[in-house]
């Protein structure tokens, strides 16, 4: 079982004739004060967002929501594709994902920062950008959904969550999809 923080009573004597004791609650160390959650608009990332919201509420933590646009595959200039229009569409879609996530966070009674980032070079993958954002912010916990792909799908598509878990220097909470 994971405890976010423990609460213990502290007994102090009052300075008057009565020998009743006052009990005050003293919160011990809070584990995570800066939580970054990566979202992609899928139901799995929605589950990860809900977990991050729960942690943020319990920990009284700051929450940052990140969405990564992988623009590198469309950088190759193909004559029949309007690369600029494609990039604008990806940015618009990514911003919509962040806006929906922010609304879910606000509905839960907390606020969050959002950040839309994009890959810059063919060597840079979404997992690299997520970890880079987590380090730069700096996050104390990184939350991400995993689609649970196996076999050929995993081999062909890879796993961003798995790469994040390998690369991140901070704890990573993987939330499995349904």
FIRO-966039 format. One line per field, with one value per residue: x negated, z, y of N, C-alpha, C, O in turn; residue number from 0. Coordinates in nm, 3 decimals, padded with zeros to 5 digits. Example, Ala and Ser with C-alpha at 12.3 -4.5 7.8 and 13.67 -1.06 7.14 Angstrom:
n_c1: c(-01.319, -01.285);
n_c3: c(00.780, 00.708);
n_c2: c(-00.569, -00.225);
ca_c1: c(-01.230, -01.367);
ca_c3: c(00.780, 00.714);
ca_c2: c(-00.450, -00.106);
c_c1: c(-01.320, -01.290);
c_c3: c(00.780, 00.787);
c_c2: c(-00.330, 00.003);
o_c1: c(-01.424, -01.341);
o_c3: c(00.846, 00.804);
o_c2: c(-00.332, 00.114);
num: c(0, 1);
//
This chain:
n_c1: c(-00.084, -00.053, -00.135, -00.050, -00.101, -00.161, 00.034, -00.004, 00.080, -00.004, -00.076, -00.020, -00.062, 00.174, 00.151, 00.304, 00.517, 00.663, 00.596, 00.626, 00.547, 00.432, 00.472, 00.295, 00.272, 00.005, -00.138, -00.345, -00.624, -00.546, -00.514, -00.519, -00.538, -00.534, -00.386, -00.391, -00.194, -00.152, 00.043, 00.250, 00.499, 00.634, 00.836, 00.684, 00.488, 00.659, 00.729, 00.480, 00.457, 00.667, 00.562, 00.337, 00.463, 00.586, 00.355, 00.245, 00.441, 00.441, 00.178, 00.156, 00.034, -00.139, -00.028, -00.122, -00.032, -00.118, -00.145, -00.269, -00.367, -00.447, -00.617, -00.815, -00.787, -00.636, -00.797, -00.947, -00.943, -00.693, -00.552, -00.268, -00.157, -00.058, -00.271, -00.286, -00.012, 00.051, -00.110, 00.007, 00.261, 00.194, 00.097, 00.328, 00.499, 00.351, 00.360, 00.631, 00.653, 00.507, 00.666, 00.908, 00.814, 00.733, 00.981, 01.099, 00.936, 00.990, 01.260, 01.232, 01.159, 00.905, 00.614, 00.411, 00.103, 00.041, -00.133, -00.237, -00.438, -00.686, -00.851, -01.181, -01.384, -01.468, -01.585, -01.479, -01.231, -00.884, -00.890, -01.142, -01.101, -00.900, -01.033, -01.238, -01.089, -00.988, -01.224, -01.317, -01.117, -01.104, -00.978, -00.857, -00.726, -00.622, -00.350, -00.195, 00.000, 00.027, 00.066, 00.046, -00.047, -00.152, -00.371, -00.379, -00.258, -00.377, -00.643, -00.642, -00.518, -00.626, -00.671, -00.583, -00.544, -00.699, -00.955, -00.973, -00.971, -01.217, -01.397, -01.351, -01.462, -01.320, -01.056, -00.818, -00.483, -00.299, -00.001, 00.225, 00.415, 00.760);
n_c3: c(00.000, -00.078, 00.089, 00.084, 00.255, 00.604, 00.896, 01.219, 01.562, 01.769, 02.091, 02.322, 02.622, 02.784, 02.916, 03.150, 03.439, 03.387, 03.291, 03.033, 02.711, 02.410, 02.081, 01.790, 01.438, 01.248, 00.948, 00.787, 00.570, 00.238, -00.051, -00.337, -00.502, -00.745, -01.028, -01.337, -01.616, -01.904, -02.194, -02.458, -02.560, -02.571, -02.426, -02.243, -02.171, -02.051, -01.823, -01.697, -01.653, -01.467, -01.249, -01.198, -01.124, -00.888, -00.730, -00.724, -00.583, -00.334, -00.253, -00.256, -00.475, -00.754, -01.084, -01.408, -01.744, -02.034, -02.386, -02.667, -02.993, -03.271, -03.515, -03.692, -03.883, -04.086, -04.187, -04.406, -04.722, -04.926, -05.244, -05.283, -05.037, -04.812, -04.605, -04.415, -04.360, -04.251, -04.020, -03.881, -03.836, -03.669, -03.446, -03.370, -03.307, -03.099, -02.911, -02.855, -02.724, -02.493, -02.389, -02.332, -02.134, -01.938, -01.867, -01.742, -01.520, -01.393, -01.338, -01.136, -00.936, -00.914, -01.042, -01.339, -01.520, -01.871, -02.150, -02.476, -02.680, -02.930, -03.136, -03.258, -03.423, -03.636, -03.469, -03.227, -03.019, -02.909, -02.640, -02.552, -02.552, -02.359, -02.125, -02.126, -02.083, -01.828, -01.677, -01.711, -01.594, -01.284, -01.266, -01.003, -01.009, -01.274, -01.476, -01.687, -01.941, -02.046, -02.326, -02.333, -02.535, -02.703, -02.835, -03.191, -03.244, -03.041, -03.116, -03.370, -03.325, -03.089, -02.756, -02.605, -02.335, -02.213, -02.300, -02.177, -01.907, -01.899, -01.955, -01.779, -01.495, -01.265, -01.050, -01.225, -01.296, -01.433, -01.602, -01.677, -01.968, -02.046);
n_c2: c(-00.117, 00.223, 00.513, 00.846, 01.060, 01.074, 01.117, 01.232, 01.251, 01.528, 01.590, 01.846, 02.025, 02.236, 02.569, 02.618, 02.560, 02.328, 01.996, 01.911, 01.793, 01.931, 01.836, 01.842, 01.823, 01.703, 01.718, 01.492, 01.444, 01.530, 01.343, 01.400, 01.702, 01.821, 01.725, 01.573, 01.499, 01.309, 01.339, 01.208, 01.216, 00.977, 00.710, 00.575, 00.763, 00.940, 00.799, 00.799, 01.073, 01.108, 00.966, 01.123, 01.360, 01.274, 01.218, 01.478, 01.619, 01.483, 01.527, 01.798, 01.912, 02.066, 02.053, 01.959, 01.938, 01.768, 01.753, 01.590, 01.665, 01.484, 01.587, 01.525, 01.302, 01.426, 01.618, 01.557, 01.671, 01.627, 01.648, 01.645, 01.692, 01.939, 02.057, 02.264, 02.313, 02.066, 02.067, 02.282, 02.174, 01.959, 02.100, 02.239, 02.025, 01.908, 02.116, 02.114, 01.866, 01.925, 02.133, 01.999, 01.824, 02.008, 02.113, 01.890, 01.871, 02.115, 02.074, 01.893, 02.052, 02.161, 02.334, 02.349, 02.362, 02.379, 02.235, 02.237, 02.056, 01.979, 01.734, 01.778, 01.683, 01.400, 01.208, 01.257, 01.144, 01.113, 01.015, 01.101, 01.379, 01.407, 01.324, 01.512, 01.748, 01.688, 01.683, 01.948, 02.103, 02.120, 01.793, 01.581, 01.349, 01.145, 01.080, 00.849, 00.695, 00.352, 00.152, -00.118, -00.285, -00.583, -00.836, -00.845, -00.592, -00.436, -00.457, -00.333, -00.081, 00.009, 00.142, 00.425, 00.482, 00.282, 00.356, 00.608, 00.529, 00.399, 00.609, 00.823, 01.009, 01.045, 00.909, 00.706, 00.668, 00.422, 00.384, 00.147, 00.077, -00.004);
ca_c1: c(00.000, -00.130, -00.084, -00.093, -00.159, -00.100, 00.077, -00.020, 00.118, -00.107, -00.009, -00.086, 00.013, 00.219, 00.093, 00.401, 00.540, 00.713, 00.488, 00.667, 00.442, 00.474, 00.411, 00.286, 00.228, -00.120, -00.163, -00.484, -00.671, -00.462, -00.603, -00.533, -00.479, -00.529, -00.347, -00.372, -00.119, -00.153, 00.173, 00.259, 00.640, 00.691, 00.899, 00.576, 00.429, 00.761, 00.713, 00.358, 00.491, 00.746, 00.469, 00.256, 00.552, 00.597, 00.229, 00.231, 00.532, 00.391, 00.047, 00.158, -00.077, -00.122, -00.011, -00.149, 00.016, -00.201, -00.110, -00.380, -00.336, -00.559, -00.610, -00.926, -00.747, -00.581, -00.895, -00.987, -00.861, -00.633, -00.484, -00.122, -00.114, -00.086, -00.334, -00.244, 00.126, 00.047, -00.164, 00.110, 00.366, 00.141, 00.093, 00.467, 00.546, 00.280, 00.414, 00.764, 00.628, 00.469, 00.782, 01.000, 00.751, 00.739, 01.120, 01.119, 00.864, 01.067, 01.382, 01.195, 01.133, 00.765, 00.568, 00.291, 00.035, 00.035, -00.246, -00.236, -00.576, -00.699, -00.982, -01.255, -01.473, -01.429, -01.636, -01.402, -01.102, -00.796, -00.937, -01.252, -01.046, -00.829, -01.135, -01.305, -00.997, -00.982, -01.350, -01.328, -01.015, -01.132, -00.873, -00.898, -00.657, -00.574, -00.238, -00.168, 00.078, -00.035, 00.170, 00.030, -00.070, -00.243, -00.403, -00.411, -00.220, -00.479, -00.765, -00.627, -00.478, -00.703, -00.594, -00.630, -00.547, -00.815, -01.075, -00.973, -01.012, -01.361, -01.476, -01.322, -01.536, -01.226, -00.960, -00.718, -00.364, -00.239, 00.139, 00.265, 00.544, 00.857);
ca_c3: c(00.000, -00.086, 00.169, 00.032, 00.372, 00.726, 00.991, 01.355, 01.661, 01.853, 02.216, 02.396, 02.742, 02.791, 03.028, 03.250, 03.545, 03.331, 03.231, 02.905, 02.610, 02.276, 01.979, 01.659, 01.335, 01.187, 00.825, 00.760, 00.435, 00.121, -00.144, -00.469, -00.508, -00.886, -01.102, -01.481, -01.679, -02.050, -02.249, -02.605, -02.598, -02.568, -02.299, -02.153, -02.114, -01.961, -01.695, -01.637, -01.605, -01.345, -01.143, -01.167, -01.050, -00.753, -00.661, -00.704, -00.474, -00.208, -00.219, -00.271, -00.569, -00.878, -01.194, -01.544, -01.847, -02.153, -02.507, -02.763, -03.135, -03.343, -03.648, -03.776, -04.000, -04.195, -04.232, -04.541, -04.811, -05.035, -05.327, -05.276, -04.901, -04.762, -04.476, -04.325, -04.318, -04.165, -03.891, -03.815, -03.791, -03.553, -03.334, -03.329, -03.243, -02.972, -02.818, -02.813, -02.626, -02.369, -02.338, -02.271, -02.011, -01.841, -01.819, -01.648, -01.399, -01.328, -01.286, -01.013, -00.834, -00.908, -01.164, -01.395, -01.633, -01.988, -02.238, -02.606, -02.728, -03.052, -03.167, -03.344, -03.516, -03.651, -03.357, -03.106, -03.015, -02.806, -02.505, -02.520, -02.523, -02.231, -02.019, -02.128, -02.016, -01.686, -01.616, -01.717, -01.513, -01.278, -01.208, -00.903, -01.050, -01.412, -01.492, -01.829, -01.970, -02.134, -02.400, -02.307, -02.658, -02.690, -02.958, -03.313, -03.228, -02.959, -03.196, -03.478, -03.277, -02.972, -02.643, -02.553, -02.190, -02.177, -02.320, -02.071, -01.783, -01.909, -01.965, -01.675, -01.369, -01.153, -01.052, -01.332, -01.267, -01.556, -01.585, -01.782, -02.033, -02.024);
ca_c2: c(00.000, 00.346, 00.622, 00.975, 01.125, 01.021, 01.218, 01.182, 01.352, 01.586, 01.628, 01.953, 02.061, 02.375, 02.641, 02.657, 02.461, 02.203, 01.918, 01.853, 01.805, 01.971, 01.752, 01.906, 01.730, 01.744, 01.641, 01.462, 01.472, 01.506, 01.275, 01.462, 01.835, 01.860, 01.605, 01.593, 01.391, 01.317, 01.300, 01.201, 01.218, 00.842, 00.673, 00.536, 00.884, 00.996, 00.729, 00.852, 01.207, 01.094, 00.927, 01.241, 01.451, 01.218, 01.244, 01.622, 01.657, 01.424, 01.582, 01.945, 01.928, 02.139, 01.958, 02.006, 01.846, 01.782, 01.678, 01.596, 01.651, 01.424, 01.647, 01.479, 01.224, 01.506, 01.717, 01.520, 01.752, 01.552, 01.748, 01.646, 01.721, 02.073, 02.033, 02.372, 02.287, 01.948, 02.109, 02.364, 02.082, 01.886, 02.194, 02.264, 01.902, 01.896, 02.216, 02.064, 01.761, 01.993, 02.208, 01.901, 01.776, 02.117, 02.121, 01.779, 01.907, 02.222, 02.013, 01.825, 02.154, 02.206, 02.400, 02.286, 02.424, 02.291, 02.262, 02.168, 02.048, 01.899, 01.677, 01.871, 01.612, 01.259, 01.128, 01.288, 01.075, 01.169, 00.979, 01.192, 01.512, 01.399, 01.320, 01.643, 01.841, 01.652, 01.728, 02.094, 02.171, 01.977, 01.707, 01.483, 01.226, 01.149, 00.987, 00.826, 00.575, 00.252, 00.080, -00.260, -00.362, -00.697, -00.907, -00.773, -00.452, -00.371, -00.452, -00.235, 00.052, 00.049, 00.188, 00.553, 00.470, 00.201, 00.439, 00.709, 00.463, 00.372, 00.732, 00.924, 00.998, 01.053, 00.799, 00.706, 00.588, 00.374, 00.351, 00.054, 00.099, -00.111);
c_c1: c(-00.089, -00.062, -00.138, -00.160, -00.094, -00.066, 00.061, 00.020, -00.003, -00.036, -00.089, 00.001, 00.053, 00.161, 00.197, 00.431, 00.586, 00.597, 00.536, 00.557, 00.504, 00.400, 00.411, 00.233, 00.104, -00.143, -00.312, -00.512, -00.569, -00.555, -00.626, -00.464, -00.466, -00.506, -00.323, -00.297, -00.120, -00.019, 00.167, 00.404, 00.707, 00.757, 00.794, 00.511, 00.529, 00.752, 00.588, 00.382, 00.571, 00.658, 00.384, 00.337, 00.566, 00.471, 00.215, 00.320, 00.480, 00.264, 00.045, 00.045, -00.038, -00.119, -00.043, -00.107, -00.063, -00.144, -00.223, -00.327, -00.461, -00.553, -00.717, -00.881, -00.690, -00.678, -00.943, -00.891, -00.816, -00.544, -00.333, -00.068, -00.154, -00.138, -00.293, -00.104, 00.132, -00.006, -00.063, 00.221, 00.320, 00.137, 00.234, 00.523, 00.481, 00.332, 00.553, 00.751, 00.594, 00.587, 00.882, 00.944, 00.758, 00.880, 01.151, 01.053, 00.942, 01.196, 01.356, 01.156, 00.989, 00.729, 00.442, 00.233, 00.042, -00.083, -00.235, -00.379, -00.580, -00.840, -01.049, -01.337, -01.426, -01.476, -01.555, -01.263, -01.015, -00.841, -01.050, -01.201, -00.972, -00.929, -01.208, -01.218, -00.993, -01.108, -01.355, -01.232, -01.058, -01.021, -00.934, -00.833, -00.606, -00.467, -00.207, -00.088, 00.000, 00.077, 00.157, 00.013, -00.171, -00.273, -00.437, -00.374, -00.326, -00.607, -00.756, -00.600, -00.562, -00.613, -00.656, -00.643, -00.669, -00.944, -01.085, -01.022, -01.162, -01.444, -01.463, -01.405, -01.445, -01.131, -00.856, -00.605, -00.299, -00.095, 00.183, 00.403, 00.636, 00.849);
c_c3: c(00.000, -00.002, 00.114, 00.141, 00.495, 00.817, 01.129, 01.453, 01.739, 01.977, 02.282, 02.514, 02.735, 02.916, 03.128, 03.340, 03.491, 03.271, 03.107, 02.803, 02.478, 02.176, 01.847, 01.559, 01.266, 01.063, 00.811, 00.613, 00.327, 00.013, -00.275, -00.470, -00.651, -00.970, -01.248, -01.536, -01.830, -02.102, -02.401, -02.653, -02.596, -02.432, -02.196, -02.091, -02.025, -01.824, -01.622, -01.580, -01.475, -01.226, -01.100, -01.088, -00.906, -00.670, -00.628, -00.590, -00.339, -00.160, -00.216, -00.365, -00.687, -00.990, -01.326, -01.641, -01.975, -02.266, -02.606, -02.904, -03.203, -03.488, -03.743, -03.896, -04.114, -04.245, -04.374, -04.639, -04.931, -05.111, -05.306, -05.134, -04.865, -04.620, -04.374, -04.271, -04.223, -04.027, -03.813, -03.760, -03.669, -03.428, -03.280, -03.254, -03.106, -02.867, -02.768, -02.707, -02.491, -02.306, -02.270, -02.138, -01.902, -01.783, -01.719, -01.514, -01.322, -01.269, -01.155, -00.902, -00.818, -01.040, -01.212, -01.503, -01.749, -02.074, -02.361, -02.658, -02.854, -03.068, -03.269, -03.452, -03.529, -03.535, -03.229, -03.115, -02.907, -02.663, -02.461, -02.479, -02.389, -02.116, -02.011, -02.056, -01.866, -01.613, -01.606, -01.620, -01.370, -01.205, -01.105, -00.929, -01.191, -01.426, -01.641, -01.845, -02.060, -02.197, -02.388, -02.433, -02.633, -02.830, -03.073, -03.304, -03.149, -03.039, -03.302, -03.427, -03.160, -02.860, -02.591, -02.401, -02.143, -02.192, -02.213, -01.941, -01.783, -01.898, -01.846, -01.549, -01.246, -01.158, -01.164, -01.289, -01.400, -01.526, -01.704, -01.837, -02.008, -02.132);
c_c2: c(00.124, 00.453, 00.752, 01.058, 01.064, 01.137, 01.159, 01.291, 01.400, 01.639, 01.739, 01.991, 02.207, 02.439, 02.690, 02.538, 02.326, 02.125, 01.843, 01.878, 01.846, 01.883, 01.829, 01.804, 01.786, 01.657, 01.618, 01.486, 01.436, 01.450, 01.350, 01.598, 01.885, 01.735, 01.643, 01.473, 01.414, 01.264, 01.296, 01.199, 01.083, 00.815, 00.632, 00.660, 00.956, 00.929, 00.777, 00.992, 01.199, 01.054, 01.046, 01.343, 01.404, 01.243, 01.393, 01.670, 01.608, 01.494, 01.735, 01.986, 02.016, 02.035, 02.026, 01.897, 01.873, 01.696, 01.699, 01.574, 01.596, 01.472, 01.594, 01.396, 01.308, 01.612, 01.685, 01.586, 01.670, 01.649, 01.755, 01.670, 01.863, 02.058, 02.139, 02.351, 02.168, 01.985, 02.193, 02.275, 02.002, 01.975, 02.220, 02.142, 01.883, 01.994, 02.175, 01.954, 01.824, 02.067, 02.115, 01.850, 01.883, 02.130, 02.010, 01.810, 02.014, 02.168, 01.939, 01.924, 02.196, 02.272, 02.331, 02.374, 02.326, 02.331, 02.173, 02.171, 01.962, 01.847, 01.768, 01.802, 01.468, 01.171, 01.149, 01.228, 01.138, 01.136, 01.071, 01.330, 01.513, 01.403, 01.453, 01.748, 01.815, 01.699, 01.881, 02.163, 02.194, 01.900, 01.613, 01.348, 01.247, 01.042, 00.974, 00.696, 00.481, 00.170, -00.071, -00.343, -00.473, -00.751, -00.816, -00.625, -00.376, -00.354, -00.343, -00.094, 00.101, 00.094, 00.316, 00.542, 00.390, 00.280, 00.547, 00.647, 00.433, 00.499, 00.826, 00.901, 01.003, 00.934, 00.817, 00.614, 00.552, 00.331, 00.268, 00.088, -00.020, -00.215);
o_c1: c(-00.190, 00.057, -00.259, -00.264, 00.016, -00.130, 00.106, -00.003, -00.094, 00.053, -00.211, 00.124, -00.023, 00.126, 00.179, 00.378, 00.551, 00.509, 00.494, 00.485, 00.612, 00.280, 00.515, 00.159, 00.101, -00.165, -00.393, -00.429, -00.514, -00.663, -00.740, -00.344, -00.394, -00.594, -00.245, -00.332, -00.092, 00.027, 00.092, 00.430, 00.828, 00.736, 00.812, 00.482, 00.489, 00.767, 00.589, 00.333, 00.545, 00.677, 00.361, 00.286, 00.558, 00.480, 00.177, 00.278, 00.477, 00.246, -00.056, -00.030, 00.080, -00.198, 00.003, -00.141, -00.074, -00.101, -00.267, -00.254, -00.568, -00.492, -00.708, -00.933, -00.697, -00.644, -00.976, -00.771, -00.892, -00.469, -00.277, 00.053, -00.269, -00.060, -00.267, -00.078, 00.209, 00.048, -00.048, 00.271, 00.398, 00.171, 00.255, 00.586, 00.548, 00.346, 00.587, 00.829, 00.646, 00.605, 00.936, 01.018, 00.787, 00.897, 01.222, 01.107, 00.957, 01.238, 01.447, 01.125, 00.953, 00.804, 00.374, 00.303, 00.050, -00.128, -00.225, -00.435, -00.490, -00.936, -00.983, -01.357, -01.352, -01.413, -01.563, -01.187, -01.066, -00.831, -01.054, -01.250, -00.981, -00.910, -01.237, -01.270, -00.994, -01.100, -01.395, -01.263, -01.041, -00.976, -01.049, -00.877, -00.555, -00.490, -00.193, -00.109, -00.083, 00.169, 00.247, 00.055, -00.264, -00.208, -00.514, -00.449, -00.362, -00.672, -00.852, -00.654, -00.568, -00.490, -00.767, -00.741, -00.734, -01.032, -01.194, -01.105, -01.227, -01.552, -01.555, -01.417, -01.488, -01.125, -00.812, -00.627, -00.249, -00.071, 00.178, 00.495, 00.593, 00.924);
o_c3: c(00.071, -00.020, 00.097, 00.118, 00.488, 00.815, 01.155, 01.428, 01.771, 01.967, 02.298, 02.505, 02.688, 03.011, 03.186, 03.320, 03.545, 03.207, 03.079, 02.811, 02.440, 02.189, 01.801, 01.595, 01.229, 01.074, 00.820, 00.542, 00.325, -00.010, -00.319, -00.442, -00.676, -00.982, -01.278, -01.506, -01.877, -02.060, -02.464, -02.772, -02.617, -02.336, -02.076, -01.971, -01.932, -01.721, -01.500, -01.472, -01.382, -01.115, -00.981, -00.995, -00.813, -00.554, -00.517, -00.509, -00.243, -00.040, -00.178, -00.338, -00.715, -00.989, -01.352, -01.624, -02.019, -02.244, -02.628, -02.931, -03.194, -03.573, -03.863, -04.005, -04.230, -04.335, -04.451, -04.638, -05.025, -05.050, -05.310, -05.114, -04.883, -04.525, -04.258, -04.152, -04.127, -03.927, -03.692, -03.649, -03.576, -03.319, -03.158, -03.150, -03.009, -02.750, -02.652, -02.612, -02.387, -02.184, -02.164, -02.041, -01.787, -01.663, -01.621, -01.408, -01.201, -01.162, -01.073, -00.790, -00.718, -01.137, -01.136, -01.569, -01.729, -02.072, -02.351, -02.679, -02.880, -03.020, -03.355, -03.560, -03.444, -03.506, -03.135, -03.207, -02.820, -02.574, -02.345, -02.383, -02.313, -02.020, -01.902, -01.978, -01.786, -01.500, -01.503, -01.570, -01.336, -01.097, -01.118, -00.877, -01.225, -01.392, -01.711, -01.770, -02.140, -02.130, -02.430, -02.437, -02.553, -02.928, -03.058, -03.351, -03.186, -03.033, -03.322, -03.481, -03.135, -02.870, -02.538, -02.344, -02.045, -02.106, -02.164, -01.871, -01.679, -01.838, -01.817, -01.501, -01.135, -01.260, -01.192, -01.251, -01.471, -01.435, -01.818, -01.762, -01.955, -02.129);
o_c2: c(00.128, 00.480, 00.766, 01.119, 01.010, 01.242, 01.047, 01.409, 01.323, 01.723, 01.728, 01.989, 02.291, 02.369, 02.797, 02.429, 02.222, 02.183, 01.731, 01.976, 01.801, 01.860, 01.875, 01.713, 01.904, 01.536, 01.709, 01.544, 01.326, 01.505, 01.363, 01.607, 01.982, 01.650, 01.733, 01.358, 01.524, 01.158, 01.370, 01.183, 01.075, 00.890, 00.651, 00.661, 01.026, 00.995, 00.795, 01.024, 01.277, 01.103, 01.068, 01.406, 01.484, 01.283, 01.428, 01.754, 01.684, 01.516, 01.795, 02.080, 02.037, 01.941, 02.137, 01.780, 01.988, 01.583, 01.811, 01.479, 01.656, 01.407, 01.618, 01.418, 01.266, 01.689, 01.775, 01.559, 01.646, 01.725, 01.864, 01.669, 01.903, 02.048, 02.106, 02.369, 02.167, 01.939, 02.176, 02.298, 01.981, 01.931, 02.222, 02.156, 01.846, 01.959, 02.199, 01.949, 01.783, 02.064, 02.147, 01.833, 01.852, 02.155, 02.033, 01.778, 02.005, 02.212, 01.924, 01.884, 02.258, 02.266, 02.262, 02.451, 02.205, 02.446, 02.051, 02.279, 01.883, 01.907, 01.826, 01.857, 01.418, 01.069, 01.070, 01.257, 01.210, 01.221, 01.113, 01.390, 01.610, 01.478, 01.502, 01.828, 01.909, 01.748, 01.935, 02.271, 02.310, 01.939, 01.570, 01.245, 01.354, 00.926, 01.074, 00.601, 00.525, 00.125, -00.144, -00.459, -00.459, -00.716, -00.721, -00.540, -00.264, -00.249, -00.268, 00.003, 00.222, 00.085, 00.316, 00.589, 00.426, 00.273, 00.576, 00.706, 00.441, 00.497, 00.902, 00.789, 00.969, 00.864, 00.929, 00.499, 00.640, 00.252, 00.313, 00.122, -00.123, -00.313);
num: c(0, 1, 2, 3, 4, 5, 6, 7, 8, 9, 10, 11, 12, 13, 14, 15, 16, 17, 18, 19, 20, 21, 22, 23, 24, 25, 26, 27, 28, 29, 30, 31, 32, 33, 34, 35, 36, 37, 38, 39, 40, 41, 42, 43, 44, 45, 46, 47, 48, 49, 50, 51, 52, 53, 54, 55, 56, 57, 58, 59, 60, 61, 62, 63, 64, 65, 66, 67, 68, 69, 70, 71, 72, 73, 74, 75, 76, 77, 78, 79, 80, 81, 82, 83, 84, 85, 86, 87, 88, 89, 90, 91, 92, 93, 94, 95, 96, 97, 98, 99, 100, 101, 102, 103, 104, 105, 106, 107, 108, 109, 110, 111, 112, 113, 114, 115, 116, 117, 118, 119, 120, 121, 122, 123, 124, 125, 126, 127, 128, 129, 130, 131, 132, 133, 134, 135, 136, 137, 138, 139, 140, 141, 142, 143, 144, 145, 146, 147, 148, 149, 150, 151, 152, 153, 154, 155, 156, 157, 158, 159, 160, 161, 162, 163, 164, 165, 166, 167, 168, 169, 170, 171, 172, 173, 174, 175, 176, 177);
//
